[in-house]
Amino acid sequence: MRFFPEGGAYVHGEEANMVIEVQSADKQPVYAHGTLLADDSVVVAQIDPLNTGLGNFKFVPDSLHRYSVALSFADSTRKTYSLPALASSGLLLRVTSHDKAYVCNLFCNDPGILGSGSSFRFVLTQKGNLLATKSSSLFGHRASFEIESTNLNDGVVTLAIINENGDLIHERKFFHYSENNNLANAAGTSTYGHREKAEVRLGDEVATGDSAQYDLSFAVSAYHPFFDKFELSMRNYVLLDNALPPIMGLSSYFEDTPRSISVSINNLLIAHALSSSKPEERFIPEYRGPLITGQVVNRQTNKPAPGIMAYLSVPGKLPQFYAARSKWDSSLAFEVQDFYGNKEIVVQTNYTQDSLYTVQLDDPFHDEYLELEIPAFDIDEQMKNWILARSENMQITNAYTKYREKPDMLSRIDSASFYHEPDARYFLDDFTRFIVMEEVMREYISGVNVRKNRNGFHFMVLDIDRNLIYDENPLMLLDGVPVFDADEIIALDPLKVRKIETIKRTFHKGLLECKGVVNYSTYEGNLDGYKIHDTALVSEYEGIQPRLQYHFPAYPSSYDKRSKTPDFRNTLCWAPQLNPDTWPGAQDFYTSDAPGLYQVVVEGIDQKGKVVSYKYRLEVK
């Protein structure tokens, strides 16, 4: 048993709201009846913890007495637990619901806690929005603040005490819960046969009116009541607003009347609420794709090297190229897109100018783990047959899935180069083949002048916009890897090059300014014999896991239904993102050969942040 006084402490003569949590040794909630005792004998209050293992009681503590809680468990055993020591002074912040309003009461018998000034401010916020604020001061160790319930949205509300200096003195979170905002009930029968078409229609709230504002997901999968306590709906997740740490069985707190839900969640917030202070931001948000981060260092001194341009390439048939300049602390970040699976990357600086520098990449995996107390694995023995049947269904499905053609990930990736359409494209097989690249460049590639002096070859690109010739080399790429020495391009075997593309104008890639681009592509996109410079970093890098593609067969005709290919799917349909513009409030799917109960789950959010969550069950016989 653990004790959590509301407000953080309890003091002599001031009514206390004490939350208790009762768990078994394997972290499972325990239901028990309890009694609050004074001096081990005098009954002060009766306690009835909820089924979640949380409960609360109120009493006025007296420093002349010792308090304990005697619990009676379901197996008739009894245990006694002593309350934590009574504080002689302190600050208590309590929130009570009263006549469609919330009353915030502050008690403080030690003014020094509030700082040097005598006044302070109540600040009430919800989801980062300021709801109300009020300046106040203590009167007889007390102060209060009231807000009507109609001014609050459902969810977690944060009450903070701020002193005159703007310092956070104390914080209290409470939960406001009025009613569920579920979608209307689905229409139609709830019983279907094998391989039969089923349709779920939603109510007018989504099917008409502002339906285009909703972003919805849809899933139909095998159902068993055992899993209800683990499935926290999207609506309830958003209502909690990350105010609580990960807690197993959190969904069971919402399985009651709005009044009981409010009491349960408020007890939980008193016991385990997280601070609303923002943690240190260590990672940049990845909005468009993964960020590959690292730093540029001096190879000889290993000291940071700011202001150095670095280049990242992903060679292949669909090569990728990125550039970034190291910041004042030598750090850099490449924002890559469509980076799926394990790929080989090449990271380098311009070795003709910055040969002393090298790039070190950060580990893409987080080296810290969530401190989550996972309860012992506990599963109902009566689920044995249900689990066995689903396991057999899965094995049958997998056995036939491996013969089904898998969709090509490359077909869903933007195949355009970073410069999109080139000014000119040359497929060398369309020309008479030369065996020397210099001849190819001089005879076929228009707008790229090849010059040679005592320092070697140079390419000078014609700027077709301004009709002038650049003095410096363009950006030269081989399968997406920059080549900074034109001599290395001339040394290539042209018979291994499939095409050459040119950009004949100034081109910007982030902070990189290119005086034209000449891009060489081999047949297999594997550099085909080109030796990457020794200063480059060549590494295997794990990108985003490819999105799984699921196959949901349809049986529109009696011929299709007679197919002898077994269909034992436990998930009948899964659509992570439905667009109501193309889906007028209905979703159809086909049942499988696997009988049993299935649960339809529709969840989503609108443009104003309103969350909808809907569940509906059907049976396949």
Secondary structure, 3 states (H helix, E strand, C coil): CEEEECCCCCECCCCEEEEEECECCCCCECCEEEEEEECCCEEEEEECCCCCCEEEEEECCCCCCCEEEEEEECCCCEEEEECCCCECCCEEEEEEEECCEEEEEEEECCHHHHCCCCEEEEEEEECCEEEEEEEEECECCEEEEEEEHHHCCCEEEEEEEEECCCCEEEEEEEEECCCCCCCCCCCCCCEECCCCEEEEECCHHHHCCCHHHCEEEEEEEECCHHHHHHCCCHHHHHHHCCCCCCCCCHHHHHCCCHHHHHHHHHHHHHHHCCCCCCCCCCCCCCCCCCEEEEEEEECCCCCECCCCEEEEEECCCCCEEEEEECCCCCEEEEECCCCECEEEEEEEECCCCCCCEEEEECCCCCCCCCCCCCCCCCCCHHHHHHHHHHHHHHHHHHHHHCCCCCCCHHHHCCCCECCECCCEEEEHHHCCCCCCHHHHHHHCCCCEEEEEECCEEEEEEEECCCCEECCCCCEEEECCEECCCHHHHHCCCHHHEEEEEEEEEEEEECCEEEEEEEEEEECCCCCCCCCCCCCCEEEEEECECCCCCCCCCCCCCHHHHCCCCCCCCCEEEEEEEECCCCCCCEEEEECCCCCEEEEEEEEEECCCCCEEEEEEEEEEC
